Amino acid sequence: MTIVHGESAETFEMQGNMMTKPIAPSTGAREIMAWRGKMQAGTASPPHVHDHEEMVIILAGTVKVKFGEKEYTLQAGDAFEVPPQILHQVINGSDEIFDSVIARPVGTKFI
């Protein structure tokens, strides 16, 4: 068992998002990673694809999520799942920070 205190979790920028890795291989995770992602108002992730499934729980804010040609508006309390190999993008067109928890299998690659 591993306990990670928030102030000691590694934080870095990834594709325009501030990411914090409290649960990752670097903290002892072997199968599932859980990160916290924050996106500033008026920004977007680049369109991208993963080789594994991704789960996102929205903690704060309102965003548009594009899956291929489809677009959805989601807000705090909503969640979404991205299957592997699906082009997707998160767009924060609001005037508030988008805050989320993201879970993926360890070893997930951006392709």
N, C-alpha and C positions, 0 to 999 in steps of 0.2 A: 504494500500500500504506500502511496505517495501523497503528501499534502503539499500544495503549492500556494503560498500566500501571494495575493494579487500584486503587491509591490515588488516581488522578486521574479515575476513572470517576464520572460523576454518579450520585448515589443519591437516591431520593425515595420517598415513601409513595404507594401506589396501591391502592385498594380493600382496605386493611388489610394489605397486603404491603409489605415493604421491597424496593424494586427498585433494581438497579444496572444502568446502561446502558453496558457497555463497547463494544458494537457497535450503532450507531444512526446515523441521519442526522447527528446532531451530531458524530459521530466519523468521518464519511466514508462510511458505508454507503449504498448506492443501491438495493439490492434486498431484502436480508434483514437483520433485526435479531436480535440475540441478547442477552438480558437474564439477569441472575441474580435469582431471587426467593427471599426468605426469609419464612416465615410463622411467627409465634410459636405455641407450644403453646396449644391451646384456642381458636384463632381460625379464621375461614373467610373466603373471598372471597364477595362477594355473587353470587347467580346472575347470569350475564351471557352475552352473545352477541357474537361478533366477525364482521366482514364478510369475513375471510380465515381460512385454515387456521392452526392454532397447534400447535406441537410442544413437549412438555415432557419433560425428562429429570430424574428424581429422583436427587439426589446424596446426600441424607440425610433420614431421617425416614420416617414412615408416615402416609399420608393416605387419606381417602375422596374419590373423585372421582365426582360425579353428572353423568350425561349424560341430560337429560330425566328420566325416571322410573327409569332404571337407576343402580345404585351399585356401585362397585368399590373394593376396598381395595388400595392400591399402596404399594410401599416402595422404599428405596434400590436403585438398579440397574434399576428399571422405567422405562418411558417410556409416554407416551400422546399421541395425535393427536386434535385436536378439529377436525372439519370446520367450514367456515363456516356460520353461521346456526343452530348447535346450542346450546341453552341448557345451560350447564355451571356447576359450582361445585366448588371444592376446599375440603375441610374437614379441619383438623388437630385431631383429637380426642385426639391423643397428648399425652405430656408432654415431647416434644422438638421442637426447631425443624425445620421442613420447609425443605429447601434444594433449589433446582432451577435448571436452565437452560431458558430459554423462547425459542423462535425463532418469528418471524412475519415476513411480508413487510413491508417499509417501507410506512407509510401505513395499516396496519391500524387500523380504528376499532372502538370498543365501541359496539354499537347496542342 
